[in-house]
Each structure stands twice: as structure tokens, then as C-alpha cells.
């Protein structure tokens, strides 16, 4: 497909909020297996190769923001994808299969941040425990930080912190070295 985004550029279905996943681990260094993961504001996530070919579509709801993080799990480090799902008011979570590059859901329906109108999102691995954290906010200015982890019974999330910022925010990024949220 020479122009994969073209199919999604109707006014109500804009491709947006791209994140790049680079396979750069020393023992698995394979930049050709890197991915670009984008949201389709109406239908879900679209996964592209670096050549612009659509390699996977996930019609899981109206995704707004997407982020990628490498975090510790029961089986070692895993690359995880998180997206704010405006259809379900939940955080969608996926693991990137290291062999195929395919995304698979961490848990059916995603993680519940106990927010109405989820909107912005970013993710990071906390340097203290290397577990995934997801920062998600709502249109009313409530921001929550979820710790997402793999337990013996499956993937779970816990709200670690709630902050009221007073107005709607969308995108965010965490500087893990300084411990700052932007």
C-alpha cells in the first residue's frame, strides 16, 4: 500500500498520535522489525512497518493517545503498548510479540482508571521497580497514575495517584531521570 494513511484521512477517521517502537535490545537487535503504532480516532490502532505497510489493525474502540514502554514482567522485559480508549473509558494494553511483532491484548476490555471521558495518556517504566506506569487523564482535569503489572493471575492495574489539574490536558510525557511529568 503506497499510502496507508490515505484510507483513514476522512474527516471522522484521522490517523493520529504515532509512536515508534524500535527493536534495539542487544541480543535481539533487529531495526527492520521496528514498528510505528498510530491511533485511528474512530476505530482503534494501526500498526505499520517502517516501509509504511499496514501490518496489523486493532478495531478496539476510539483510541486517542498511544505510548510504548519496555517494562518488567514475570517473564522478563516485555514491550507494552497502552492507549486511551474513549469508547470504553478504559486504558487498552497490548504486548508486542518479540517474534512476530504482533500486538495482543493484555486483558480483555483493558484497565479501568475509574475516570469518565478518558482522554490523554502517556506511559513509562518506573526506574525503581521497572514496572509499567500509565498516566491517563479525563476531560474534567483529573489525572491518574496506574501501575500496570503481571501477577500470577494475569495483568492487573492499581491507581497509585490521583491529581486534579483543574482543566483538560491531552498529551503528556514523563522524564524518568528527573521524575517529572510534562
C-alpha positions in Angstrom: 0.0 0.0 0.0 1.9 3.1 -1.2 -0.2 5.5 1.0 -1.6 3.5 4.0 -2.7 6.6 5.9 -4.8 7.8 3.0 -7.6 5.3 3.8 -8.0 6.8 7.2 -8.0 10.5 6.4 -11.7 11.1 6.2 -12.7 13.9 8.5 -14.1 11.5 11.1 -11.2 8.9 10.9 -7.9 10.7 11.2 -4.8 8.7 11.8 -3.1 10.4 14.7 -0.7 10.2 17.6 2.1 7.9 16.2 4.6 6.1 18.4 7.7 4.3 17.2 8.8 1.0 18.6 12.4 0.2 17.8 13.7 -3.3 18.4 17.0 -2.4 19.9 17.8 -4.9 22.6 21.4 -6.1 22.3 20.6 -9.7 21.8 17.6 -9.1 19.6 18.8 -6.0 17.6 16.6 -6.0 14.6 15.8 -2.5 13.4 13.9 -3.9 10.5 11.4 -5.3 13.0 10.6 -1.8 14.3 7.0 -0.6 14.2 5.0 2.6 14.0 1.8 2.4 16.0 -0.9 5.0 15.4 -4.4 5.7 16.6 -7.4 5.9 14.3 -9.6 8.3 16.2 -12.7 6.3 15.4 -11.7 2.6 15.2 -8.6 1.7 17.1 -4.9 1.2 16.5 -3.0 0.8 13.2 0.4 -0.8 13.2 2.8 0.0 10.3 6.2 -1.3 9.2 8.9 1.3 8.7 8.2 0.9 5.0 4.7 2.2 5.6 2.8 -1.1 5.2 -0.1 -1.8 7.5 0.9 -5.0 9.4 -2.0 -5.0 11.9 -5.2 -3.2 12.7 -6.9 -3.4 16.0 -10.5 -2.2 15.9 -10.9 -2.0 19.7 -12.5 1.5 20.0 -11.9 5.2 19.7 -8.3 5.4 20.7 -7.0 8.9 21.5 -3.3 8.7 22.6 -0.9 5.8 22.4 2.5 5.1 24.0 5.1 2.3 24.1 7.1 1.2 27.1 9.6 -1.6 27.9 8.8 -2.9 31.4 9.5 -5.8 33.7 7.0 -8.7 33.8 7.0 -12.2 35.4 8.9 -13.5 32.3 11.4 -10.7 32.0 11.3 -7.5 29.9 8.4 -7.0 27.6 7.4 -4.2 25.2 4.0 -2.9 26.1 1.6 -0.6 24.2 -1.0 1.5 26.0 -3.8 3.6 24.5 -6.6 5.7 25.9 -9.9 4.2 24.7 -12.6 6.8 24.5 -15.3 4.2 23.6 -14.9 2.3 26.9 -13.3 4.9 29.1 -10.5 2.5 29.8 -6.8 2.0 29.1 -6.2 -0.5 26.4 -3.0 -2.5 26.9 -1.1 -4.8 24.5 2.1 -6.8 24.5 4.3 -6.7 21.4 5.3 -10.3 20.5 9.1 -10.3 20.1 9.0 -12.9 17.3 6.1 -11.7 15.1 5.8 -8.0 16.1 2.0 -8.6 16.6 0.2 -6.8 19.4 -2.0 -8.9 21.7 -4.3 -7.6 24.4 -3.0 -7.8 28.0 -6.5 -8.3 29.3 -10.0 -8.3 27.8 -11.5 -4.8 27.9 -8.4 -3.1 29.2 -7.7 -1.4 32.6 -10.3 0.7 34.4 -8.8 4.0 35.6 -12.2 5.0 37.2 -12.5 8.1 35.0 -15.2 9.4 32.8 -14.2 10.7 29.4 -10.6 9.3 29.3 -8.5 11.4 27.0 -4.8 11.9 27.2 -2.2 9.2 28.0 1.5 8.5 28.3 3.4 5.6 29.8 6.8 4.9 31.4 8.7 2.3 33.3 9.4 3.4 36.9 13.2 3.2 37.4 12.7 2.0 41.0 10.9 -1.3 40.1 10.9 -1.2 36.2 7.1 -1.8 36.2 4.9 0.0 33.7 3.1 3.1 34.8 0.3 4.7 32.7 -0.6 8.4 33.2 -4.2 8.9 32.0 -6.4 11.9 32.3 -10.0 12.9 31.7 -11.7 15.9 30.1 -12.6 17.3 33.6 -8.9 17.7 34.6 -8.5 14.5 36.7 -5.2 12.7 36.1 -4.4 9.2 37.4 -1.2 7.2 37.5 -1.8 3.5 37.1 0.8 0.8 38.0 0.2 -2.0 35.4 1.8 -5.3 36.3 1.6 -9.0 35.5 0.5 -11.1 38.5 0.2 -14.9 38.7 -3.5 -14.5 37.9 -3.0 -12.2 34.9 -2.5 -8.5 34.1 -3.7 -6.0 36.7 -3.7 -2.3 37.4 -3.7 -0.2 40.6 -4.3 3.5 40.8 -1.2 4.9 42.6 -2.0 8.6 42.5 -4.8 11.0 41.6 -4.2 14.6 40.8 -6.7 17.3 39.9 -5.1 19.8 37.5 -8.2 22.0 37.0 -8.6 21.8 33.2 -8.4 19.3 30.4 -5.0 18.2 29.3 -4.2 15.8 26.5 -0.7 14.6 25.7 1.9 14.1 28.3 5.4 12.7 28.7 7.5 11.6 31.7 11.1 12.4 32.3 12.1 9.3 34.4 15.6 10.7 35.2 14.2 13.8 36.8 10.9 12.3 37.9 8.9 15.0 36.2 5.6 14.8 34.3 5.1 17.2 31.4 
